[in-house]
Amino acid sequence: MTTELKNLKIELRLELQNILEYWMTHTIDNKNGGFIGQIDFENNRNDDADKGAVLNARILWAFSAAYHLSKNEDHKNTATRAFEYIKNYFLDPEYGGIFWSLNFDGTPKDTKNQIYALGFVIYGMAEYYSISNNEEALAIAIQLYKKIETYSFDPINKGYLEAFTRDWQLIDDLRLSDKDANEKKTMNTHLHIVEGYANLYKVWKDETLRQTIIELLTTIEIHFINTENGHLRLFFDENWIEKPDVFSYGHDIEAAWLLLQCAEITGDTTLIANYKKHAIQIAEVTKEGIDTDGGLWYEYNPKTQKLIAEKHSWPQAELMIGYYNAWQLSGKQEYSDIVLKNWSFIKKHIIDHQNGEWFWGVNSDYSTMQKDKAGFWKCPYHNSRACIELIHRI
């Protein structure tokens, strides 16, 4: 096992380098600034595509986090490019939020405040501050944290509301994407708020922020983790009445390790102990979504008993961290075996060995899903983070 893990670490270092090289080579927008909004699965650039806040925040995080490992100035410079573009174009100078999307030329397009996006900008800004000591980056992260607490936090029922207009009024369409339920409180947004807050606390030791993270982790534990079946509950109304939906295997295993990491950052011993248990329970139930080839299926609908028979790239990345984490906690070799088998699946079916980066995913017959290589949702975040986390952990 030691030899296999050493080899895995070597391969992940190379893959991280390949991922970052792809983004530096193919996505820089020299005409309009920042990064282009889309590259299709055949590697065709769309210079006129909209630019998404989530994509840019994740680029900022990925290159900042990678710099800790690589000490490659090109990585730091790319992070700086992302920082400057977000600061100058996505940050709303009037109302202090983040524009959800821009036109290709940097002019605002969808100006709503989707709290998920604010969470990711906090995550990226905090990471960038950790490599640059740029006080503007820290100030932006703190400003966005305060905006979320002022407008999104529900002081009566706890938790956070999904989205607002540019001037922080209530909005009818709260959805992150077309596939989501139009509900006011979602697992996905809470997961990425706490991720952003925890990363901010690493560089800004504010006790109020720490208590906020502890309360948020408690709220997630109460409402989103279904301890009966080990899966996450995804959608609720403002009064915590659940709107049942699918089992999302990628989100399950992502939450398993990420929420424990957030708990560890707070130092709260009770939460750490609880989330260690959740990490193992979720890893156990996520096994039902792993195919014989080592790949993780996308979703399962318990109501219709229908599997969404696709293997998207991002759940594979989260599986690697989630099961490595479970192995570290338990010492059970079956968990590390799952990691190694999944990595073999990724190398065979997910990595684009011809053009670089990872495909969106594969269908049940292993045909490539004809969706973005880079885009509004396809970012160097899940895959680079899997490399970075495992390199550190191994």
C-alpha positions as CSV (number, residue, x, y, z in Angstrom):
1,M,0.0,0.0,0.0
2,T,2.8,2.4,0.8
3,T,4.3,2.0,-2.7
4,E,0.9,2.5,-4.3
5,L,0.3,5.7,-2.4
6,K,3.7,7.0,-3.2
7,N,3.0,6.4,-6.9
8,L,-0.4,8.0,-6.5
9,K,1.2,11.1,-5.0
10,I,3.6,11.3,-8.0
11,E,0.8,10.9,-10.5
12,L,-1.3,13.5,-8.7
13,R,1.5,16.1,-8.7
14,L,1.8,15.6,-12.5
15,E,-1.9,15.8,-13.0
16,L,-2.2,19.0,-10.9
17,Q,0.5,20.5,-13.1
18,N,-1.4,19.4,-16.2
19,I,-4.7,20.9,-15.0
20,L,-3.2,24.2,-14.2
21,E,-1.2,24.3,-17.4
22,Y,-4.4,23.7,-19.4
23,W,-6.1,26.7,-17.8
24,M,-3.1,29.0,-18.3
25,T,-2.8,27.9,-21.9
26,H,-6.4,27.8,-23.1
27,T,-8.5,30.2,-21.0
28,I,-6.7,33.5,-20.7
29,D,-8.7,36.2,-22.3
30,N,-6.1,38.6,-23.7
31,K,-8.7,40.8,-25.5
32,N,-11.3,41.4,-22.7
33,G,-9.4,40.6,-19.6
34,G,-9.7,37.7,-17.1
35,F,-10.6,34.4,-18.5
36,I,-12.9,33.3,-21.4
37,G,-16.3,31.8,-20.4
38,Q,-16.4,28.6,-22.3
39,I,-14.5,25.8,-24.0
40,D,-16.5,22.8,-25.4
41,F,-15.7,19.1,-25.0
42,E,-13.8,19.2,-28.3
43,N,-11.6,22.0,-27.0
44,N,-13.2,24.8,-29.1
45,R,-13.0,28.2,-27.4
46,N,-16.0,30.5,-27.2
47,D,-14.6,34.0,-26.8
48,D,-18.1,35.5,-26.7
49,A,-19.4,33.3,-23.8
50,D,-20.8,34.8,-20.6
51,K,-18.4,34.9,-17.7
52,G,-19.6,33.3,-14.4
53,A,-18.7,34.4,-10.9
54,V,-18.4,30.8,-9.7
55,L,-15.9,29.9,-12.5
56,N,-13.7,33.0,-11.7
57,A,-13.8,32.5,-7.9
58,R,-12.8,28.8,-8.4
59,I,-9.9,29.8,-10.7
60,L,-8.8,32.2,-8.0
61,W,-8.9,29.5,-5.3
62,A,-7.3,26.8,-7.4
63,F,-4.2,28.8,-8.5
64,S,-3.8,30.3,-5.0
65,A,-4.0,26.8,-3.3
66,A,-1.7,25.3,-5.9
67,Y,0.9,28.0,-5.3
68,H,1.3,26.8,-1.7
69,L,2.6,23.5,-3.2
70,S,4.3,24.5,-6.4
71,K,5.8,27.9,-5.5
72,N,5.4,28.4,-9.3
73,E,5.2,32.2,-10.0
74,D,3.0,31.6,-13.0
75,H,0.4,30.0,-10.7
76,K,0.6,33.1,-8.4
77,N,0.3,35.4,-11.4
78,T,-2.7,33.6,-12.7
79,A,-4.3,33.9,-9.2
80,T,-3.5,37.6,-9.3
81,R,-5.2,37.9,-12.7
82,A,-8.3,36.2,-11.2
83,F,-8.3,38.5,-8.2
84,E,-8.0,41.7,-10.2
85,Y,-10.8,40.6,-12.6
86,I,-13.2,39.7,-9.8
87,K,-12.4,42.9,-7.9
88,N,-12.8,45.1,-11.0
89,Y,-15.7,43.5,-12.7
90,F,-17.7,41.0,-10.5
91,L,-17.7,43.0,-7.3
92,D,-20.7,45.3,-7.3
93,P,-19.4,48.8,-6.4
94,E,-22.9,50.1,-5.6
95,Y,-24.5,47.4,-3.4
96,G,-21.5,45.4,-2.4
97,G,-22.5,42.0,-3.7
98,I,-21.2,39.8,-6.5
99,F,-22.7,39.8,-10.0
100,W,-23.8,36.3,-11.0
101,S,-22.6,36.7,-14.6
102,L,-21.0,39.1,-17.0
103,N,-21.1,39.5,-20.7
104,F,-17.9,38.5,-22.5
105,D,-16.7,42.1,-22.4
106,G,-17.0,42.4,-18.6
107,T,-20.3,44.4,-18.5
108,P,-22.8,43.1,-15.9
109,K,-25.4,40.6,-17.2
110,D,-27.2,38.8,-14.4
111,T,-26.8,41.1,-11.4
112,K,-28.5,38.9,-8.8
113,N,-26.8,38.0,-5.5
114,Q,-26.6,34.2,-5.5
115,I,-25.2,33.5,-2.0
116,Y,-23.5,30.4,-3.3
117,A,-21.3,32.7,-5.5
118,L,-20.5,35.0,-2.6
119,G,-19.4,32.0,-0.6
120,F,-17.0,31.0,-3.4
121,V,-15.6,34.5,-3.7
122,I,-14.9,34.5,0.0
123,Y,-13.2,31.0,-0.4
124,G,-11.0,32.3,-3.2
125,M,-10.2,35.7,-1.7
126,A,-9.1,34.1,1.6
127,E,-6.9,31.6,-0.2
128,Y,-5.4,34.4,-2.3
129,Y,-4.7,36.5,0.8
130,S,-2.8,33.5,2.3
131,I,-0.3,33.6,-0.6
132,S,-0.2,37.3,-1.3
133,N,-0.9,39.2,2.0
134,N,-3.0,41.5,-0.2
135,E,-5.2,43.4,2.2
136,E,-7.8,44.2,-0.5
137,A,-8.5,40.5,-0.9
138,L,-9.0,40.1,2.8
139,A,-11.2,43.2,2.9
140,I,-13.4,41.9,0.1
141,A,-13.8,38.5,1.8
142,I,-14.8,40.1,5.1
143,Q,-17.2,42.5,3.3
144,L,-19.0,39.6,1.6
145,Y,-19.2,37.6,4.8
146,K,-20.9,40.6,6.4
147,K,-23.3,41.0,3.5
148,I,-24.3,37.3,3.8
149,E,-24.8,37.7,7.6
150,T,-26.8,40.9,7.1
151,Y,-29.2,39.8,4.3
152,S,-29.1,36.0,3.9
153,F,-29.0,34.7,7.5
154,D,-32.3,33.7,9.0
155,P,-32.2,34.9,12.6
156,I,-35.5,33.2,13.5
157,N,-35.1,29.7,12.0
158,K,-31.3,29.7,11.4
159,G,-29.7,28.9,8.1
160,Y,-29.3,31.0,5.0
161,L,-31.6,32.1,2.2
162,E,-30.5,31.3,-1.4
163,A,-30.6,34.5,-3.5
164,F,-31.5,38.2,-3.7
165,T,-31.7,40.9,-6.3
166,R,-28.8,43.2,-6.8
167,D,-30.1,45.6,-4.1
168,W,-30.7,42.7,-1.7
169,Q,-34.5,42.4,-2.1
170,L,-36.3,39.1,-2.2
171,I,-36.2,37.3,-5.6
172,D,-38.7,34.8,-7.2
173,D,-36.2,32.5,-8.9
174,L,-33.8,31.2,-6.3
175,R,-32.3,28.4,-8.3
176,L,-28.6,27.9,-8.9
177,S,-29.3,26.0,-12.1
178,D,-32.3,24.6,-14.1
179,K,-32.0,21.2,-12.4
180,D,-32.4,22.6,-8.9
181,A,-35.7,23.0,-6.9
182,N,-36.7,26.6,-6.4
183,E,-36.4,26.5,-2.6
184,K,-35.1,29.0,-0.1
185,K,-32.6,26.8,1.8
186,T,-30.4,24.3,0.1
187,M,-27.6,21.9,1.1
188,N,-25.4,23.0,-1.7
189,T,-25.3,26.7,-0.6
190,H,-24.9,25.9,3.1
191,L,-22.0,23.6,2.3
192,H,-20.2,26.3,0.3
193,I,-20.9,29.1,2.7
194,V,-19.3,27.1,5.6
195,E,-16.4,26.2,3.3
196,G,-15.8,29.9,2.5
197,Y,-16.2,31.0,6.1
198,A,-13.8,28.3,7.4
199,N,-11.2,29.3,4.8
200,L,-11.6,33.0,5.9
201,Y,-11.2,32.0,9.5
202,K,-7.8,30.4,8.7
203,V,-6.5,33.9,7.8
204,W,-8.7,36.1,9.9
205,K,-9.1,34.8,13.5
206,D,-12.3,36.6,14.3
207,E,-14.2,35.0,17.2
208,T,-17.6,36.0,15.9
209,L,-16.8,34.3,12.6
210,R,-15.7,31.2,14.5
211,Q,-19.0,31.1,16.4
212,T,-20.9,31.6,13.2
213,I,-19.1,28.6,11.6
214,I,-20.0,26.5,14.7
215,E,-23.6,27.5,14.5
216,L,-23.7,26.8,10.8
217,L,-22.2,23.3,11.2
218,T,-24.7,22.6,13.9
219,T,-27.6,23.7,11.6
220,I,-26.2,21.5,8.8
221,E,-26.0,18.6,11.2
222,I,-29.6,19.1,12.3
223,H,-31.2,19.6,9.0
224,F,-29.1,18.4,6.1
225,I,-27.5,15.2,7.3
226,N,-30.0,12.4,7.3
227,T,-28.5,10.1,10.0
228,E,-31.2,7.4,9.2
229,N,-29.9,6.7,5.7
230,G,-26.6,8.6,5.7
231,H,-27.5,10.8,2.7
232,L,-27.8,14.5,2.5
233,R,-31.2,16.2,2.4
234,L,-31.0,18.8,-0.4
235,F,-33.9,21.2,-0.4
236,F,-36.0,23.0,2.3
237,D,-38.4,25.9,2.5
238,E,-37.6,28.8,4.9
239,N,-39.2,26.9,7.8
240,W,-37.1,23.7,7.3
241,I,-39.9,21.7,5.7
242,E,-38.1,19.3,3.4
243,K,-38.8,19.0,-0.3
244,P,-37.5,15.5,-1.0
245,D,-35.2,15.0,-4.0
246,V,-32.5,12.7,-5.3
247,F,-29.5,11.2,-3.5
248,S,-26.5,13.2,-4.9
249,Y,-23.6,10.9,-4.4
250,G,-21.0,13.5,-5.2
251,H,-22.4,16.0,-2.7
252,D,-22.6,13.2,-0.1
253,I,-19.0,12.3,-0.3
254,E,-17.8,15.9,-0.7
255,A,-19.7,16.9,2.5
256,A,-18.2,13.8,4.3
257,W,-14.7,15.2,4.3
258,L,-15.3,18.9,3.8
259,L,-17.6,19.5,6.8
260,L,-15.1,17.6,9.1
261,Q,-12.3,19.9,7.8
262,C,-14.4,23.0,8.6
263,A,-15.1,21.6,12.1
264,E,-11.4,21.0,12.6
265,I,-10.7,24.6,11.6
266,T,-13.0,25.8,14.5
267,G,-11.3,23.6,17.0
268,D,-14.7,22.6,18.5
269,T,-14.1,19.2,19.9
270,T,-17.8,18.1,20.0
271,L,-18.4,19.1,16.4
272,I,-15.1,17.4,15.3
273,A,-16.2,14.1,17.0
274,N,-19.6,14.3,15.5
275,Y,-18.4,15.0,12.0
276,K,-15.8,12.2,12.2
277,K,-18.8,9.8,12.7
278,H,-20.7,11.5,9.8
279,A,-17.7,11.1,7.6
280,I,-17.6,7.3,8.1
281,Q,-21.4,6.9,7.8
282,I,-21.6,8.9,4.6
283,A,-18.7,7.0,3.1
284,E,-20.4,3.8,3.9
285,V,-23.7,4.7,2.2
286,T,-22.0,6.3,-0.8
287,K,-20.6,2.9,-1.6
288,E,-24.0,2.1,-3.1
289,G,-23.2,4.6,-5.8
290,I,-19.9,3.1,-6.8
291,D,-19.9,1.0,-10.0
292,T,-17.8,-2.1,-10.5
293,D,-15.3,-0.1,-12.6
294,G,-14.6,2.2,-9.6
295,G,-16.5,5.2,-11.0
296,L,-19.2,7.0,-8.9
297,W,-22.6,7.3,-10.5
298,Y,-24.2,10.8,-10.5
299,E,-27.5,10.6,-8.7
300,Y,-30.3,8.2,-7.6
301,N,-34.0,9.0,-7.3
302,P,-35.4,7.0,-4.4
303,K,-38.9,7.8,-5.3
304,T,-38.7,6.4,-8.9
305,Q,-35.9,4.0,-8.0
306,K,-34.1,5.3,-11.0
307,L,-30.3,5.8,-11.3
308,I,-29.0,8.9,-13.2
309,A,-26.6,6.6,-15.1
310,E,-23.8,9.2,-15.7
311,K,-20.4,9.5,-14.2
312,H,-19.6,13.2,-13.9
313,S,-16.0,14.2,-13.3
314,W,-16.4,16.3,-10.1
315,P,-17.9,13.5,-8.0
316,Q,-14.9,11.3,-8.9
317,A,-12.6,14.0,-7.5
318,E,-14.7,14.3,-4.3
319,L,-14.8,10.5,-3.9
320,M,-11.0,10.4,-3.8
321,I,-10.8,12.8,-0.9
322,G,-13.8,11.5,0.9
323,Y,-12.6,7.9,0.9
324,Y,-9.0,8.8,1.7
325,N,-10.3,10.7,4.6
326,A,-12.4,7.7,5.7
327,W,-9.3,5.5,5.5
328,Q,-7.3,8.0,7.6
329,L,-10.1,8.0,10.2
330,S,-10.8,4.2,10.3
331,G,-7.7,2.5,9.0
332,K,-10.0,0.2,6.9
333,Q,-8.1,-0.7,3.7
334,E,-11.3,-1.1,1.7
335,Y,-11.5,2.7,1.7
336,S,-8.0,3.2,0.3
337,D,-8.7,0.5,-2.3
338,I,-11.7,2.5,-3.4
339,V,-9.5,5.6,-3.9
340,L,-6.9,3.7,-6.0
341,K,-9.6,2.0,-8.1
342,N,-11.4,5.4,-8.7
343,W,-8.1,7.0,-9.8
344,S,-7.7,4.2,-12.4
345,F,-11.2,5.0,-13.6
346,I,-10.4,8.7,-13.8
347,K,-7.2,8.0,-15.8
348,K,-9.0,5.7,-18.2
349,H,-12.3,7.6,-18.8
350,I,-12.2,11.2,-17.4
351,I,-8.9,12.8,-18.1
352,D,-8.6,14.1,-21.7
353,H,-5.1,12.8,-22.5
354,Q,-5.2,14.4,-25.9
355,N,-6.2,18.0,-25.2
356,G,-5.8,18.2,-21.4
357,E,-8.1,18.8,-18.4
358,W,-11.0,16.5,-17.5
359,F,-14.1,15.8,-19.6
360,W,-17.4,16.7,-18.0
361,G,-18.0,13.0,-17.6
362,V,-19.0,9.8,-19.4
363,N,-22.3,8.1,-20.0
364,S,-23.1,4.6,-19.0
365,D,-21.6,3.2,-22.2
366,Y,-18.4,5.3,-21.6
367,S,-19.1,7.7,-24.4
368,T,-17.9,11.2,-23.5
369,M,-20.6,13.6,-22.3
370,Q,-20.8,16.5,-24.8
371,K,-20.6,19.3,-22.3
372,D,-18.1,22.0,-21.4
373,K,-14.5,21.3,-20.7
374,A,-14.4,24.8,-19.2
375,G,-17.4,26.9,-18.4
376,F,-19.9,28.4,-16.0
377,W,-19.8,25.2,-13.9
378,K,-16.7,23.4,-15.2
379,C,-13.8,24.8,-13.3
380,P,-10.3,23.8,-12.1
381,Y,-11.7,23.3,-8.5
382,H,-12.8,19.8,-7.8
383,N,-10.0,18.1,-9.7
384,S,-7.2,20.4,-8.6
385,R,-8.5,20.2,-5.0
386,A,-8.5,16.4,-5.1
387,C,-4.8,16.5,-6.2
388,I,-3.9,19.1,-3.6
389,E,-5.7,17.4,-0.7
390,L,-4.3,13.9,-1.4
391,I,-0.8,15.2,-2.0
392,H,-0.9,16.9,1.5
393,R,-2.6,13.8,3.1
394,I,-0.3,11.2,1.6
